[in-house]
Amino acid sequence: MKMIPEVKLKSGNKIPKLGLGTWLIGGTRERDPNNDDESQIKGIRCAIDHGIKFIRTAQNYAEGYCEEIIARAIEPYEREDLFITSCVNEHSAATSKTLLIQNALESLKRLKMDYFNLYLIGGVNKNVSIRDIAEGLMYLLEKGYTKDIGVSNYRLKELNLMDKYTHGKIVYDELHYNLVIREPEVFDILSYCRKSKIILCAYRPLQLGQLAKSGIKLLEQMAKKYIKTEAQIALKWLISKKGVITITKALNPKHIKEDIDIFDWNMEKSDLKKLDKDFPIQLRLSDCTPPVRYFKE
């Protein structure tokens, strides 16, 4: 089993630089009655056995069934050896402080555990006060239901407010970020995170598999030079950035081994800069979650 490097959060706790995303485990937003639970449990255990202990789930994945599958998958392992993160949906399950707390406790029950390593709010609901959500997260933190708190899909203005209302307790912001999607760089979210000692976690690091395919000349050149795959080059570019970690959806043993192999070698700084500057497809905004223009403070 390989040891995945960890980075220190400003709370003093540590988080692995690579985690396992679990969207589509158990179904989509609805539970799949024909889901192959055993195969997915086997895949999760394969990831853990290869060194991936950071698992990211959410209460609205397959109507909570994803969390139940994860509970079954992690049963043989020591809780202290895992980094479990869950998230509450901002539209259906976090429309008030009370509802956020209620859903967090229900997630803990499904996961069969007493605490999260990290608990997140999934985005900004323009009809719900950020201060109210902050108070809910702080309650969970202060009562010991989570060791750390964070956010997902928070841009600069709302991140700044959430950081303020939690008195600097936000340790993590999860954003759509990869070689194609450059929003965290373009709009200074990454620089704010670095200044505030908030870890930025990149989701969709391979842009739904597009960066794992051949056809992009610069990626192909880098892959050939380092004798790696295009996916490994794209992931390496991300985790080489200060304050950036990532999560991937990998249950196939081949893909798991490929993902964790990004830590045993380095890219030349000149090549990383070339990917920064010359990658042929660069978009300023996420094509996954549009910005919320107006919201309640």
C-alpha positions, 0 to 999 in steps of 0.5 A: 500500500502506498502512502499518499502525501498529506497537507496540513489544514490550518486547524492542525489536522491533515488531509490527503492530497488525493481522495475518492469521489463517490458520485454515482455510487448507489445511483444518481440523485435517486437510488438505483434499485438495480445498483451493483452494491457488492461491486462498488463496495469491492471498488471502495475497498480496493481504493482504501487498500491501495492507500486512498483513505480520503472518501468524499460523499454527500447526503443527496447522493442516491438519496443517502444510499451512497453513504450506506454503501460506504458504511458497509465498505469501510466496516473492516477498517479502523475509523481513525485510519480514514478521512471521511467527508460528507456534504449537505445539499444547499437547495433541498437539505440546508435551507436553514441552520436547523435543517443543515444540522438535522441532515448532518446527523442523519448522514452520520447515522447512515455512515455508522460513525460518530464524527466526520473528518470534514463536513461541507455545505454544497453550494450557495442557495440565494434564498438562505443566509450565509450567516445561518449556514455558518452557524449550522456548520459551527454548531457541528464543529463545536459539538464534535460532530465534525473535526473540520468544516468547509464549503463546495462551489463557493466563489470569492465573495461568498467564501470571504463571508463564510470565512468571516462568519465562521471566524476563520474556521473554514479549512477547505473549498471544493471547486471545479478546476482542471487544465481546461477550467481555470476559474479558481485562478482567473478570479483569484479564488486560489490566491485567496485560499492560499492567503487564508490557509484554505485548501482548494480541492479540485473536483472533475480534475479530468473534465469527465474523462476528456483529459484522460484521452488522446487527441490533445497534442501538448498532453500527449507530448508530456505523457510521452516525455514522462512515460505516463498517461495523459490522465496522470499528467493532468492530475500531476499538474493540479497537485503540483500547485501550492494548496491544491488537492484533488478527488477522482472517481476511481473504482477500477483497480487499474485506474486506482493504481494509475491515480496514486502513481502521481506522487512518485515522480516530478515534472519539471517546472518549465513543463508545469508552466507550459501547461499553465500558459499553453494548454490549448483549451482554457475556460474562465468559468465552470461549465458545471455550477454557474455563479450565484449573482445575488445571495443573502449575507 
